[in-house]
Amino acid sequence: MNRNILIANTNFMKKHFITDFIICGFCGWCMECLWTGIDAIRKRKDKTLLYRTSVWMFPIYGMAACLNPICSKLKNRCTLVRGGVYAVLIFLAEYFFGIFLKRHGACPWDYSKAKYNYKGVIRLDYAPAWFLAGLFFEKVLTRE
């Protein structure tokens, strides 16, 4: 009897993770489109707000679904702590995915010309953006 409950619970968790993965992937893509569109008008005076993204970004943003157990553990912490933890985790993910994709000639971003970059795959000046993105993903993942 307990084995059946465990299997049912595991199947539920898998379905829930897949749903969260898809939602996070699409939310991340939308945030990136908004971010790069605004950046286009800011940097290039491009009033068409053309954005830039990559198919690779969907699974990278989808991996934010992995934050779900961390969100549960941090739920009683202050916003500064939660956002800080999420920002650090996003930086780590961006670094490892960036290095991996760079080795295979497939990294869609290159921060090597930015002032506060590390190995061209992360920008430390993006910390506030990742802080807010982490809190946004927390809201998405803890929806009831």
N, CA, C and O atoms as a DFTB+ gen file, in Angstrom:
576 C
 N C O
     1  1       0.824      -1.192       0.000
     2  2       0.000       0.000       0.000
     3  2       0.872       1.261       0.000
     4  3       0.626       2.168      -0.795
     5  1       1.880       1.337       0.870
     6  2       2.764       2.494       0.944
     7  2       3.539       2.695      -0.361
     8  3       3.808       3.824      -0.772
     9  1       3.890       1.588      -0.997
    10  2       4.617       1.661      -2.274
    11  2       3.753       2.353      -3.334
    12  3       4.257       3.168      -4.107
    13  1       2.461       2.033      -3.374
    14  2       1.555       2.665      -4.334
    15  2       1.423       4.162      -4.085
    16  3       1.357       4.952      -5.026
    17  1       1.385       4.543      -2.819
    18  2       1.313       5.975      -2.476
    19  2       2.594       6.673      -2.908
    20  3       2.552       7.778      -3.450
    21  1       3.729       6.033      -2.670
    22  2       5.013       6.600      -3.060
    23  2       5.090       6.775      -4.578
    24  3       5.541       7.817      -5.055
    25  1       4.658       5.779      -5.335
    26  2       4.664       5.860      -6.803
    27  2       3.725       6.960      -7.277
    28  3       4.077       7.734      -8.167
    29  1       2.536       7.036      -6.694
    30  2       1.576       8.077      -7.075
    31  2       2.136       9.461      -6.767
    32  3       1.996      10.384      -7.569
    33  1       2.768       9.604      -5.610
    34  2       3.356      10.884      -5.221
    35  2       4.505      11.268      -6.153
    36  3       4.639      12.435      -6.521
    37  1       5.327      10.302      -6.534
    38  2       6.437      10.544      -7.457
    39  2       5.920      10.980      -8.817
    40  3       6.459      11.911      -9.416
    41  1       4.879      10.318      -9.309
    42  2       4.281      10.699     -10.602
    43  2       3.705      12.106     -10.541
    44  3       3.847      12.878     -11.489
    45  1       3.047      12.447      -9.419
    46  2       2.511      13.794      -9.246
    47  2       3.635      14.825      -9.271
    48  3       3.513      15.870      -9.910
    49  1       4.736      14.526      -8.568
    50  2       5.864      15.456      -8.511
    51  2       6.491      15.642      -9.888
    52  3       6.875      16.757     -10.242
    53  1       6.602      14.574     -10.668
    54  2       7.154      14.674     -12.015
    55  2       6.282      15.558     -12.893
    56  3       6.787      16.427     -13.603
    57  1       4.970      15.337     -12.844
    58  2       4.039      16.150     -13.637
    59  2       4.102      17.607     -13.207
    60  3       4.084      18.511     -14.042
    61  1       4.176      17.828     -11.892
    62  2       4.253      19.187     -11.363
    63  2       5.552      19.861     -11.819
    64  3       5.542      21.031     -12.202
    65  1       6.673      19.122     -11.776
    66  2       7.954      19.686     -12.214
    67  2       7.897      20.034     -13.696
    68  3       8.351      21.107     -14.094
    69  1       7.353      19.154     -14.507
    70  2       7.268      19.406     -15.955
    71  2       6.421      20.652     -16.220
    72  3       6.788      21.487     -17.048
    73  1       5.300      20.779     -15.527
    74  2       4.452      21.967     -15.679
    75  2       5.208      23.218     -15.263
    76  3       5.190      24.222     -15.975
    77  1       5.878      23.161     -14.104
    78  2       6.662      24.312     -13.638
    79  2       7.792      24.633     -14.606
    80  3       8.079      25.804     -14.856
    81  1       8.435      23.610     -15.151
    82  2       9.529      23.808     -16.106
    83  2       9.028      24.586     -17.330
    84  3       9.670      25.536     -17.778
    85  1       7.889      24.175     -17.855
    86  2       7.326      24.841     -19.044
    87  2       6.920      26.276     -18.705
    88  3       7.206      27.197     -19.470
    89  1       6.269      26.467     -17.583
    90  2       5.853      27.820     -17.182
    91  2       7.071      28.715     -16.971
    92  3       7.089      29.852     -17.443
    93  1       8.081      28.221     -16.273
    94  2       9.298      29.015     -16.036
    95  2      10.021      29.312     -17.343
    96  3      10.537      30.412     -17.537
    97  1      10.056      28.331     -18.236
    98  2      10.693      28.546     -19.541
    99  2      10.035      29.672     -20.308
   100  3      10.714      30.550     -20.840
   101  1       8.701      29.650     -20.366
   102  2       7.984      30.709     -21.088
   103  2       8.082      32.055     -20.371
   104  3       8.241      33.090     -21.019
   105  1       7.989      32.050     -19.049
   106  2       8.125      33.309     -18.301
   107  2       9.512      33.913     -18.508
   108  3       9.647      35.120     -18.709
   109  1      10.535      33.071     -18.458
   110  2      11.898      33.545     -18.675
   111  2      12.090      34.117     -20.068
   112  3      12.704      35.170     -20.243
   113  1      11.558      33.413     -21.057
   114  2      11.624      33.919     -22.436
   115  2      10.968      35.291     -22.541
   116  3      11.519      36.206     -23.154
   117  1       9.791      35.427     -21.939
   118  2       9.077      36.714     -21.989
   119  2       9.875      37.811     -21.287
   120  3       9.961      38.932     -21.787
   121  1      10.454      37.495     -20.136
   122  2      11.288      38.487     -19.441
   123  2      12.476      38.887     -20.304
   124  3      12.828      40.064     -20.378
   125  1      13.093      37.904     -20.957
   126  2      14.248      38.205     -21.807
   127  2      13.850      39.072     -22.993
   128  3      14.583      39.991     -23.361
   129  1      12.707      38.794     -23.592
   130  2      12.231      39.616     -24.710
   131  2      12.007      41.051     -24.253
   132  3      12.394      41.995     -24.942
   133  1      11.386      41.212     -23.101
   134  2      11.146      42.546     -22.558
   135  2      12.472      43.255     -22.262
   136  3      12.651      44.420     -22.618
   137  1      13.387      42.555     -21.616
   138  2      14.691      43.108     -21.227
   139  2      15.496      43.537     -22.461
   140  3      16.010      44.655     -22.508
   141  1      15.603      42.663     -23.446
   142  2      16.415      42.994     -24.626
   143  2      15.711      44.006     -25.525
   144  3      16.367      44.769     -26.234
   145  1      14.378      44.015     -25.498
   146  2      13.635      45.026     -26.256
   147  2      13.851      46.412     -25.682
   148  3      14.082      47.366     -26.424
   149  1      13.777      46.527     -24.365
   150  2      14.032      47.814     -23.697
   151  2      15.482      48.227     -23.906
   152  3      15.776      49.403     -24.123
   153  1      16.384      47.259     -23.841
   154  2      17.800      47.535     -24.062
   155  2      18.048      48.064     -25.478
   156  3      18.933      48.895     -25.682
   157  1      17.268      47.586     -26.457
   158  2      17.421      48.037     -27.846
   159  2      17.125      49.525     -27.973
   160  3      17.846      50.245     -28.662
   161  1      16.085      49.980     -27.322
   162  2      15.763      51.408     -27.415
   163  2      16.756      52.242     -26.605
   164  3      17.085      53.367     -26.981
   165  1      17.224      51.687     -25.501
   166  2      18.166      52.406     -24.643
   167  2      19.536      52.560     -25.301
   168  3      20.122      53.643     -25.277
   169  1      20.044      51.480     -25.886
   170  2      21.397      51.494     -26.456
   171  2      21.451      51.939     -27.911
   172  3      22.337      52.694     -28.311
   173  1      20.493      51.461     -28.694
   174  2      20.577      51.705     -30.140
   175  2      19.506      52.671     -30.642
   176  3      19.401      52.920     -31.843
   177  1      18.724      53.207     -29.729
   178  2      17.620      54.111     -30.109
   179  2      16.673      53.437     -31.097
   180  3      16.083      54.096     -31.954
   181  1      16.533      52.122     -30.969
   182  2      15.686      51.324     -31.851
   183  2      14.254      51.358     -31.339
   184  3      13.908      50.648     -30.395
   185  1      13.428      52.181     -31.961
   186  2      12.046      52.349     -31.514
   187  2      11.155      51.154     -31.859
   188  3      10.008      51.091     -31.417
   189  1      11.665      50.223     -32.629
   190  2      10.877      49.018     -32.928
   191  2      10.921      48.032     -31.763
   192  3      10.156      47.068     -31.736
   193  1      11.805      48.268     -30.807
   194  2      11.977      47.414     -29.625
   195  2      12.271      45.962     -29.992
   196  3      11.808      45.035     -29.329
   197  1      13.037      45.783     -31.043
   198  2      13.410      44.419     -31.436
   199  2      14.186      43.758     -30.305
   200  3      15.095      44.349     -29.721
   201  1      13.811      42.533     -30.012
   202  2      14.461      41.792     -28.949
   203  2      15.305      40.679     -29.539
   204  3      15.222      40.366     -30.727
   205  1      16.125      40.087     -28.670
   206  2      16.962      38.986     -29.110
   207  2      16.932      37.891     -28.037
   208  3      17.084      38.155     -26.845
   209  1      16.732      36.672     -28.497
   210  2      16.767      35.525     -27.595
   211  2      17.200      34.294     -28.395
   212  3      17.527      34.396     -29.577
   213  1      17.199      33.159     -27.756
   214  2      17.624      31.915     -28.383
   215  2      16.757      30.774     -27.865
   216  3      16.240      30.834     -26.749
   217  1      16.604      29.758     -28.663
   218  2      15.870      28.573     -28.228
   219  2      16.558      27.944     -27.015
   220  3      15.893      27.344     -26.170
   221  1      17.875      28.075     -26.924
   222  2      18.609      27.537     -25.778
   223  2      18.108      28.132     -24.460
   224  3      18.204      27.498     -23.409
   225  1      17.580      29.335     -24.522
   226  2      17.179      30.005     -23.293
   227  2      15.943      29.380     -22.649
   228  3      15.768      29.475     -21.434
   229  1      15.088      28.745     -23.444
   230  2      13.888      28.132     -22.867
   231  2      14.236      27.085     -21.802
   232  3      13.740      27.183     -20.679
   233  1      15.069      26.091     -22.116
   234  2      15.383      25.118     -21.056
   235  2      16.212      25.719     -19.919
   236  3      16.127      25.261     -18.780
   237  1      17.006      26.733     -20.222
   238  2      17.787      27.367     -19.155
   239  2      16.837      28.052     -18.174
   240  3      16.961      27.873     -16.962
   241  1      15.899      28.830     -18.687
   242  2      14.908      29.453     -17.804
   243  2      13.995      28.401     -17.181
   244  3      13.567      28.557     -16.037
   245  1      13.699      27.355     -17.900
   246  2      12.863      26.279     -17.367
   247  2      13.462      25.647     -16.132
   248  3      12.738      25.179     -15.254
   249  1      14.780      25.632     -16.061
   250  2      15.453      25.046     -14.906
   251  2      15.168      25.818     -13.620
   252  3      15.492      25.345     -12.530
   253  1      14.570      26.994     -13.735
   254  2      14.156      27.727     -12.528
   255  2      13.155      26.891     -11.726
   256  3      12.961      27.136     -10.535
   257  1      12.529      25.924     -12.356
   258  2      11.624      25.019     -11.636
   259  2      12.355      24.283     -10.519
   260  3      11.730      23.840      -9.555
   261  1      13.656      24.152     -10.641
   262  2      14.461      23.508      -9.593
   263  2      14.520      24.345      -8.316
   264  3      14.926      23.849      -7.266
   265  1      14.116      25.611      -8.404
   266  2      14.106      26.467      -7.217
   267  2      12.971      26.122      -6.258
   268  3      12.988      26.547      -5.103
   269  1      11.997      25.364      -6.717
   270  2      10.806      25.090      -5.915
   271  2      11.121      24.581      -4.503
   272  3      10.585      25.136      -3.543
   273  1      11.958      23.560      -4.331
   274  2      12.238      23.105      -2.963
   275  2      12.959      24.170      -2.135
   276  3      12.788      24.240      -0.918
   277  1      13.761      24.993      -2.800
   278  2      14.487      26.054      -2.095
   279  2      13.506      27.133      -1.644
   280  3      13.634      27.684      -0.551
   281  1      12.524      27.428      -2.501
   282  2      11.481      28.406      -2.141
   283  2      10.775      27.967      -0.858
   284  3      10.487      28.787       0.014
   285  1      10.506      26.691      -0.754
   286  2       9.820      26.164       0.441
   287  2      10.664      26.362       1.693
   288  3      10.148      26.723       2.751
   289  1      11.962      26.124       1.565
   290  2      12.856      26.259       2.719
   291  2      13.067      27.723       3.118
   292  3      13.330      28.021       4.283
   293  1      12.950      28.631       2.147
   294  2      13.208      30.051       2.421
   295  2      11.949      30.860       2.707
   296  3      12.039      32.068       2.930
   297  1      10.782      30.230       2.708
   298  2       9.520      30.977       2.749
   299  2       9.386      31.895       3.964
   300  3       8.674      32.897       3.883
   301  1      10.032      31.596       5.069
   302  2       9.933      32.435       6.269
   303  2      11.082      33.434       6.399
   304  3      11.180      34.141       7.402
   305  1      11.932      33.491       5.408
   306  2      13.069      34.431       5.428
   307  2      12.658      35.770       4.826
   308  3      11.652      35.866       4.122
   309  1      13.446      36.794       5.111
   310  2      13.133      38.114       4.576
   311  2      13.429      38.156       3.071
   312  3      14.169      37.326       2.544
   313  1      12.845      39.123       2.411
   314  2      12.970      39.268       0.958
   315  2      14.426      39.399       0.532
   316  3      14.830      38.838      -0.487
   317  1      15.212      40.133       1.304
   318  2      16.627      40.345       0.967
   319  2      17.394      39.023       0.928
   320  3      18.206      38.800       0.030
   321  1      17.138      38.157       1.892
   322  2      17.810      36.846       1.937
   323  2      17.334      35.973       0.781
   324  3      18.148      35.384       0.069
   325  1      16.010      35.887       0.594
   326  2      15.464      35.045      -0.471
   327  2      15.984      35.512      -1.839
   328  3      16.489      34.705      -2.620
   329  1      15.862      36.790      -2.119
   330  2      16.326      37.317      -3.407
   331  2      17.815      37.134      -3.598
   332  3      18.274      36.844      -4.703
   333  1      18.575      37.302      -2.522
   334  2      20.032      37.104      -2.599
   335  2      20.400      35.667      -2.931
   336  3      21.270      35.414      -3.764
   337  1      19.730      34.730      -2.273
   338  2      19.979      33.304      -2.550
   339  2      19.630      32.987      -4.006
   340  3      20.393      32.316      -4.701
   341  1      18.469      33.474      -4.463
   342  2      18.059      33.206      -5.838
   343  2      19.047      33.813      -6.825
   344  3      19.388      33.180      -7.824
   345  1      19.514      35.037      -6.557
   346  2      20.469      35.689      -7.461
   347  2      21.759      34.868      -7.564
   348  3      22.285      34.672      -8.660
   349  1      22.259      34.395      -6.438
   350  2      23.487      33.577      -6.450
   351  2      23.260      32.292      -7.247
   352  3      24.108      31.902      -8.049
   353  1      22.130      31.640      -7.032
   354  2      21.835      30.393      -7.760
   355  2      21.676      30.643      -9.263
   356  3      22.117      29.836     -10.081
   357  1      21.051      31.753      -9.613
   358  2      20.906      32.089     -11.041
   359  2      22.269      32.378     -11.649
   360  3      22.547      31.948     -12.768
   361  1      23.131      33.105     -10.924
   362  2      24.497      33.350     -11.415
   363  2      25.233      32.031     -11.648
   364  3      25.904      31.863     -12.667
   365  1      25.108      31.101     -10.710
   366  2      25.773      29.798     -10.861
   367  2      25.250      29.054     -12.088
   368  3      26.027      28.495     -12.863
   369  1      23.939      29.050     -12.256
   370  2      23.352      28.382     -13.422
   371  2      23.809      29.058     -14.712
   372  3      24.178      28.383     -15.673
   373  1      23.782      30.397     -14.732
   374  2      24.204      31.131     -15.925
   375  2      25.673      30.834     -16.246
   376  3      26.042      30.680     -17.411
   377  1      26.494      30.756     -15.218
   378  2      27.914      30.463     -15.420
   379  2      28.107      29.066     -16.014
   380  3      28.779      28.913     -17.034
   381  1      27.524      28.058     -15.386
   382  2      27.739      26.683     -15.848
   383  2      27.121      26.426     -17.226
   384  3      27.742      25.781     -18.072
   385  1      25.903      26.927     -17.455
   386  2      25.311      26.788     -18.785
   387  2      26.127      27.560     -19.814
   388  3      26.352      27.079     -20.925
   389  1      26.569      28.761     -19.439
   390  2      27.359      29.580     -20.364
   391  2      28.666      28.912     -20.754
   392  3      29.021      28.875     -21.932
   393  1      29.384      28.386     -19.770
   394  2      30.653      27.693     -20.049
   395  2      30.410      26.472     -20.922
   396  3      31.140      26.241     -21.887
   397  1      29.383      25.686     -20.587
   398  2      29.059      24.492     -21.363
   399  2      28.735      24.858     -22.820
   400  3      29.286      24.271     -23.750
   401  1      27.848      25.820     -23.002
   402  2      27.458      26.214     -24.364
   403  2      28.614      26.854     -25.125
   404  3      28.748      26.665     -26.334
   405  1      29.446      27.608     -24.417
   406  2      30.613      28.233     -25.059
   407  2      31.562      27.165     -25.608
   408  3      32.084      27.301     -26.715
   409  1      31.779      26.111     -24.833
   410  2      32.661      25.010     -25.280
   411  2      32.149      24.352     -26.557
   412  3      32.927      23.815     -27.347
   413  1      30.835      24.400     -26.749
   414  2      30.224      23.783     -27.923
   415  2      29.868      24.810     -28.997
   416  3      29.167      24.492     -29.957
   417  1      30.354      26.040     -28.831
   418  2      30.104      27.087     -29.814
   419  2      28.649      27.478     -29.938
   420  3      28.212      27.906     -31.006
   421  1      27.882      27.336     -28.848
   422  2      26.445      27.577     -28.925
   423  2      25.933      28.591     -27.899
   424  3      24.721      28.718     -27.727
   425  1      26.812      29.305     -27.223
   426  2      26.374      30.248     -26.194
   427  2      25.750      31.483     -26.855
   428  3      26.427      32.184     -27.607
   429  1      24.476      31.753     -26.584
   430  2      23.805      32.877     -27.248
   431  2      24.136      34.246     -26.647
   432  3      23.709      35.264     -27.190
   433  1      24.865      34.296     -25.567
   434  2      25.244      35.582     -24.985
   435  2      26.762      35.664     -24.842
   436  3      27.449      34.655     -24.682
   437  1      27.261      36.896     -24.904
   438  2      28.688      37.145     -24.732
   439  2      28.842      38.469     -24.002
   440  3      28.604      39.535     -24.569
   441  1      29.236      38.391     -22.761
   442  2      29.387      39.579     -21.936
   443  2      30.844      40.035     -21.856
   444  3      31.179      40.875     -21.020
   445  1      31.700      39.504     -22.698
   446  2      33.127      39.779     -22.571
   447  2      33.482      41.262     -22.704
   448  3      34.538      41.677     -22.227
   449  1      32.637      42.062     -23.334
   450  2      32.912      43.498     -23.464
   451  2      32.325      44.315     -22.315
   452  3      32.591      45.511     -22.206
   453  1      31.534      43.680     -21.465
   454  2      30.926      44.382     -20.330
   455  2      31.962      44.574     -19.220
   456  3      32.851      43.743     -19.036
   457  1      31.835      45.661     -18.500
   458  2      32.809      46.023     -17.470
   459  2      32.929      44.980     -16.363
   460  3      34.043      44.621     -15.979
   461  1      31.828      44.496     -15.853
   462  2      31.850      43.581     -14.711
   463  2      31.530      42.149     -15.107
   464  3      30.729      41.483     -14.450
   465  1      32.151      41.674     -16.178
   466  2      31.884      40.304     -16.625
   467  2      32.881      39.338     -15.990
   468  3      33.961      39.729     -15.548
   469  1      32.489      38.080     -15.958
   470  2      33.396      37.015     -15.546
   471  2      33.378      35.956     -16.634
   472  3      32.360      35.306     -16.876
   473  1      34.518      35.795     -17.281
   474  2      34.705      34.830     -18.373
   475  2      33.696      35.022     -19.512
   476  3      33.447      34.105     -20.294
   477  1      33.130      36.208     -19.592
   478  2      32.204      36.522     -20.680
   479  2      30.839      35.869     -20.566
   480  3      30.001      36.034     -21.452
   481  1      30.598      35.118     -19.471
   482  2      29.321      34.411     -19.365
   483  2      28.415      34.920     -18.250
   484  3      27.224      34.609     -18.235
   485  1      28.954      35.692     -17.323
   486  2      28.085      36.336     -16.339
   487  2      28.497      37.799     -16.191
   488  3      29.653      38.165     -16.400
   489  1      27.519      38.619     -15.825
   490  2      27.753      40.041     -15.561
   491  2      27.310      40.318     -14.134
   492  3      26.138      40.164     -13.791
   493  1      28.257      40.727     -13.316
   494  2      27.943      40.980     -11.912
   495  2      26.991      42.166     -11.738
   496  3      26.266      42.240     -10.746
   497  1      26.994      43.089     -12.697
   498  2      26.073      44.228     -12.602
   499  2      24.626      43.814     -12.872
   500  3      23.719      44.633     -12.728
   501  1      24.400      42.576     -13.255
   502  2      23.037      42.066     -13.430
   503  2      22.460      41.516     -12.127
   504  3      21.343      40.999     -12.121
   505  1      23.197      41.617     -11.033
   506  2      22.722      41.087      -9.747
   507  2      21.326      41.598      -9.369
   508  3      20.492      40.798      -8.946
   509  1      21.041      42.901      -9.506
   510  2      19.680      43.341      -9.167
   511  2      18.605      42.698     -10.055
   512  3      17.516      42.370      -9.583
   513  1      18.918      42.524     -11.327
   514  2      17.951      41.890     -12.238
   515  2      17.715      40.435     -11.840
   516  3      16.575      39.973     -11.848
   517  1      18.774      39.712     -11.493
   518  2      18.618      38.309     -11.092
   519  2      17.938      38.199      -9.733
   520  3      17.204      37.244      -9.480
   521  1      18.177      39.166      -8.863
   522  2      17.492      39.233      -7.568
   523  2      15.980      39.295      -7.797
   524  3      15.223      38.520      -7.213
   525  1      15.552      40.224      -8.651
   526  2      14.130      40.393      -8.954
   527  2      13.571      39.196      -9.732
   528  3      12.448      38.759      -9.480
   529  1      14.352      38.673     -10.670
   530  2      13.898      37.505     -11.440
   531  2      13.681      36.311     -10.508
   532  3      12.712      35.569     -10.664
   533  1      14.578      36.129      -9.548
   534  2      14.427      35.036      -8.591
   535  2      13.151      35.161      -7.781
   536  3      12.449      34.173      -7.562
   537  1      12.848      36.373      -7.334
   538  2      11.614      36.601      -6.576
   539  2      10.386      36.398      -7.460
   540  3       9.356      35.907      -6.999
   541  1      10.501      36.780      -8.735
   542  2       9.402      36.541      -9.677
   543  2       9.161      35.042      -9.851
   544  3       8.022      34.582      -9.784
   545  1      10.248      34.275     -10.077
   546  2      10.106      32.827     -10.222
   547  2       9.548      32.204      -8.944
   548  3       8.780      31.244      -9.008
   549  1       9.928      32.746      -7.779
   550  2       9.374      32.252      -6.521
   551  2       7.848      32.392      -6.525
   552  3       7.138      31.461      -6.146
   553  1       7.345      33.556      -6.955
   554  2       5.902      33.777      -7.038
   555  2       5.239      32.789      -8.002
   556  3       4.167      32.253      -7.722
   557  1       5.889      32.566      -9.121
   558  2       5.360      31.633     -10.123
   559  2       5.302      30.219      -9.544
   560  3       4.317      29.503      -9.725
   561  1       6.356      29.832      -8.854
   562  2       6.458      28.456      -8.358
   563  2       5.622      28.187      -7.115
   564  3       5.279      27.037      -6.843
   565  1       5.293      29.211      -6.368
   566  2       4.543      28.996      -5.133
   567  2       3.076      29.389      -5.292
   568  3       2.376      29.626      -4.308
   569  1       2.630      29.453      -6.522
   570  2       1.222      29.782      -6.774
   571  2       0.341      28.682      -6.187
   572  3       0.723      27.511      -6.184
   573  1      -0.781      29.040      -5.715
   574  2      -1.706      28.046      -5.130
   575  2      -2.929      27.923      -5.958
   576  3      -3.820      27.140      -5.629
